[in-house]
Amino acid sequence: MKPVKIIHFADLHLGVESYGRVDPASGLSSRFHDFLATFDKLVDYAIDKKADLVLFCGDAYKSRAPSQTQQREFAKRIKRLSEAGISVFLLVGNHDLPNAAGRATTAEIYDTLAVENVYVANHPSTHKVQTKSGAVQIVALPWLRRSTLLSKEDAKNLNFEQLNQRMQEVLTNIVKTEAEKLDPELPAVLAAHVWVSGARVGSEETMTIGQEHVLLPGNVADPAFDYVALGHIHRHQVLVQQPPVVYSGSLERLDFGDEKDDKGFYIVDIKVDKDSGRKTSYKFHPLDVRRFLTIRVEIQPDDTQPTATILKAIADNDIADAIVRLQLSLPQESEALIADGEIRSTLKPAHYFTIARDIKRESRTRLGNHSAEEITPLDALKAYVKDRKFSQSYSKTLLKYGGELIEEQVSGEV
């Protein structure tokens, strides 16, 4: 049997429109076009390289109820793969589940229409997927609600932590049971949309492990599998080497949590031979996707030209077509010196930008044990300069000219 070539990706999240603008030609978000363009690169690669199987591990859309436009555009790309003779396996993720049990998932339409070469996994099961290079066994572990796995009696009197522990046990038993049924003469893959402990998160930083069930790496790294394809975590990574337990990560950057992460998909080759045994090779294929860029500028108290400092920081970065976050930290007295219009004009080459200001509003200078009537103006100036911790040269200048103004005021020359 010749090697089976698999494209593994996940977490497309069509419908994420943050940091986008309306495209005048289509009336759609520019970010929607970003996600489609990235998806097209994967489809083009799969067709050009004659992949046998495209394995999608969940979360096609951002919303559980995607718009007709989002569903149409996703279907167009699945159709291209199908017509090219490439098998497509669609696993249901947590974002693909309806709000209420009993309603259809976003992927079920492909089963209903019996779309050629397209397989859908809504519940735990083993699928024998036919490809141009032979059959591949896929054990599917889609995202499952607690109510799907646990009866009322199972969940009775259990606290939150105990419920998650019980979920882990049930899911582990499912994987083990399905693995025992596999034909050792055929390639075998576990496709799961689940959180595996030890994974480094990307744009899911707001999520916490305590909110959902988590499997241990050993729960999924069964030697019966040639490859374990994971979805749900947005940062691509390899958790276990043998068998490979791999998160493909999200296909496109979703927010600034993904700023430093490469995005793309995994290319997997599995060969099962009676004489030479089983061999799996895999590598990450990065894609050129929209850049996210954070520019941080801290304005010092003695900076008399803060706008120029900010403009230089912007110029030191390549902002063209990037999604830019400008974060300014500045003392209160510098706020009036910031030319907002000039800064925004300089940021125009960016695809999208935001400006955040952290204004340091310090408390008034204490005058020690003296009241305002007891301390001289010059001593008050000295106390102010000392409290603000200006540079030595700037402090010297302030005291020189401030002292001259005070002296003129006292002598009646002003």
N, C-alpha and C positions, 0 to 999 in steps of 0.2 A: 504493500500500500504506500502510495506517495504521500509526502507531508500534506497536512491540511493547514491552509493559511487562514488565520482568524484575525479580524479587526475588533479589538475590544475597546468600547467607549461607554460613557455614562454621563448622567447629570447634564443633559442639554439645556434644560430650563428655558425653553422658548417662552417668551412673554416677559422676561426681565427687561425693563425699559429704563431703569435708573441710569442717570448721567447721559441721557439721550436727548435728542431734539427731533422735531417733526421733519421728516423728509418731504420737501415740497412736491416731489414727483409722485409719490405714492400715498402721502398722508399718513404714513406709518412711522413709528419711532425709528430713528437711526440705529438704535441698539438692536432692534428686531432684525434689521438688515445685517448687522454685525454677526449675530448668531447664525443666521441663514448662510451667510458667506462662509463662515467657519465650517458649518455642516457640509456645505458643498465641497469644500476641500477634502473632507474625509470621504465623501461619496466618489469624487473624482479619483482619489488615490486607490480606493477599493476596486474600482472598475479598471483603472489603468494597470494595476498590479495583479489583476485577476484573482482577487481574494475569493476564497470558498465560502466564508461565513462572516457576516457582520453581527457581532454580539453586543447588544445594547443592554446595560445593566440598570435601567430605571431612571425615572424623573425626566420624561420628555418635555414636560411643560412646567412653568412656574406655578400655575394655578391648577386646582383640581377640576375646574370647569373652564378649559381653554376656549378661546374664541374660535369661530369658524375659520377665520383667516389663519390662525396658528395651526389648526388641525389640517387645513388644506396644504399649507407649505411643508409641514412634516410629511404628509402623505405623498407629496410630489417626489421627495427624495427617497422614500421607501420604495416607491414605484420604479424609480430609476435603477435601484439596486436589484429589485426583483426581475425587471426586464433584462438586466445584464446577466441573469442566471446565477446571481449571488444569493445564497440563503440568508435570511434576516431573522434573528431571534430577539424578541422584544420582552423584556422582563418588567414587571410592574413595580414601580417605586412608591414611596409614601406620597409624593406629589401627584401620582397617577391615580390614586384611590379616590372614589367619590366621597362626598361628605357623609353619606348614609350607607350602611350595609344594604346590599340587595340591588343597588344601582350599578350600572355598567362602568367599568374602568375606561380610561381614555384609549386603551389599546385594543379593546374587545372588538371594535369594528372590523379589524383585519381578520379575526376568526370568523365573524359573522358573514363576511363577504368571501371567505375562503380565498384570500389573496395568495396567488401562487408564490411559493418559496418563502412565505412569511409565517413564522411561528410565534405564538403569544403564550406567556406564562403568567396566569393570574393566581395560581395556587401551587403549593409545593408538589412537584412531580418530576419524573424523568422523561425527557423527550429524545427520540431518536431522529436527529435532523439529517436529512439527506443533502449532501453537497456534491459538487463536481468531482471532488477527490475521495468520495466515499462518505459513509455515515459517521456522525459524531454524536456521542451521548452527552446530553446536557441535563444535569440535575439543577432544577430551578428552585430558588428560595427567594420569592418576591417579598416585598414588605408586607407584614401581616399585623393586623390589629390584635390586641389582646383578646377581644371578644371572639375572634375567629379561632384562636387556639385554646383558650381556657373556658371551660364551662363555669357556670355560676358556682358549682360545688368546688371546682379547682381553685377559684379565686376567693372562696369564702374565708373571711377572717384574716386575710393576708394583708400586710402593710405594703407600701409602695416598693420597698426594696425586695421584699419576698416575692411580689408579683413579677418583678424583673428577673429574679433568680429562677422562678418557675418557667418563665418564657424562655430563658436561656436553655433550660433542661429540655423543653419540648422541641425547640429548634435544633438542638444538638442531636436529639434522637431522630429527628426527620432526616438530617444529613447522613447520619450513620446508617439508618435503614435503607435509604436510597443508594448509598455507596455500595452496600453489600449486594445489591441486585445488578451491578454493572457487569458488562461483558468485558473481560480483560483483553480481548483481541481488538477492541475498538477504542479510539481516543475518547477520553472522558473529561468533562469540564463541569465544575460547579459554578453556577452563575447566581450571585446573591446580592440583594440590596439590603445591607445591614451594617451596623457599626461593629467593627472588630477592635477590641481593646489594643492600645499601643499605637493606633493610627494618629498621625499628626493632622490636625484640622487646618482648613484654609479659611474660606469665607463663611464657615459655620461656627465662628468663634463665639457667637451669642448662644449657641446650643450648649447644653451641659449633659454629660453622660448620665447623670441622675434622672434625666427626663425620659430616657428610653432604654430598652433592653440592649445589652452588649454581649457579643460572643467573644470567647477567647480565641486566639490564633489556632490553638490546638483543636478547637471545635470544628474548624473548617479545613485544616490542612491534612485531610485524610490521604494516605498514600494511594488510594484507588483513583484519585484525580491526577490528571496530567497538568492541569492549570486551574486556578481558582480566580475567577473574574468577579471583582467587587464593584459596587456602586454605592453612593450615599455620601462619602467623604470627598470633598472637592479638590484635595491636593493629591497629585499622583505619587505613588510610593509602593515599594515592595516590602511586605511585612514578613514573609517567610520565603526562603529560597527553594525548599524542596518539600512538597511541590510548590511552585511559585504561587504565592497569595498576593494579589496585586489589585490596588485601587488605580483605575485609570485617571481619576480626577474629573473635574468638569471640563467640557470641551472649550469653553470660552471663559474669560474672566468675568465674574459676576459683580464684584465690588472691590474696595481697597484691601480687603482681606486676602485677595488673590494677587496683589500688586507684584510681589516678587516671584510668583510661581509660574513655571512654564506650563503651557496648556497644549493638549494634543490627545493622542490615543496610543494604544499598545498594538504592536504587530506580533502575533504569536504563531509559531510553526510547531505542529505536533506530528511526530512520526511514530507509528506503532508497527514494529516488524518482528516477525517470529524469530528471526535469526539474530538481529542486532539489538532487539529489545525496544524500549520506549525512550523517546528523546523529545524534550521540549526546549525550544529557544524562544526568547521574547526580547523586545526592545521598545523603548518609548520613542514615538515619532512626534516631535514638537511641531506646532503650527504657529504661523505668524498671525497673532490676534491683537486686538486693540490694547494699547498700553495704558496702564494706570501709573500715575506719577505724583508723588507727594513732595512738595518743596516747602521746607521749614526755614523760616527766617526769624532770628531773634534780634530785635533792635536794642542797642545799648543806650543807656540814659544820656550819654554824651554825644550821640550821633545827631548831628545838626542837619543831615540830609537823609532821613530814613527812606524816602521814596527812591532815591538813587540806589541805596543799599538793596532794596527789594527788587528793583529792575535788574540789577546786576545778577542777583540770585536766579531770577527767571532766565536771563540770557545765558547763564552757565549750564542750563539744561535744554535738552531737545524736547520741546513741548508740541511740535507739529503733530496734529491729529491724535494727540494723547488726551486722556481724561485726567485733568490736573486738579490737585487739591493744594491750594496755597494756604499755609498755616503761619500766621503772623503772631509773634509775641512781642509786645512793646509796652513801655511805660506810658502812663496816662498823658504826660506832657507832650509825647510825640504824636499822639493821635491826630491833633489838628494839622500836623505837618505832612500827613499822608495824602498824596494826590490820587484818589481812588480812580478817577477817570483814566489817568495815565497808566495805572496798573492794569485796568481792565482792557485797555487798548493793546497793551503789550501781550496779554494773554489770548488775544483773538485767534492766533494760529492753532490753538488747542481745539480739539473736537468738542470739549465741554470743560468748564472750570468752575470751581467754587473757591470762595475766599472766607477764611475764618480768622477772627481776631481775638487774641487773648490779651485783654487790657489789664495791666498790673496797676490796680488802684490802691496805692499804699496809704497807710494812715498818716495823719498829720505829724510833723516833727515834734517830738517832745522837747521842752525847754528846761529840762532838769527840774530843779526846785524853784526856778524863777517864774514869776507871772509875766504876762506880756508887758505890763507896765514897768517891771523891774529890769528887764533885759534890754540892752541897747540894740538898735537896728543892725549894727555891724556884727554883734555877737549872734543875733538871730540868723543872719545870713550864713555865718560860719557853721552854726549848728545844722542848718538846712543842708549845706553842701556836704558836711561830714556824714549826715544821715543817709543821703542819697548815694553815697559811695561812687561818686564820679571819678574818672581818671584824674591823675595828679595834674596833668596839663590843663584839662578842662576845668578842674576845681580852681586852679590858679587864675585862669582867665575870668571865671565868674567872680571871684573875690576881688580881683583888680578893678574890673569895670563896675561891679556892684558897689564896691567901697567908694569909688569916685562919685557915683550917683548919690549915694547916701550923704557923702560929705557936701556935695553941692546943695542937696535938699536942706541939710542942717544949716548951712551958711546962708541960705536964702538966695542962691544963685540960679535956682531952677523955678 
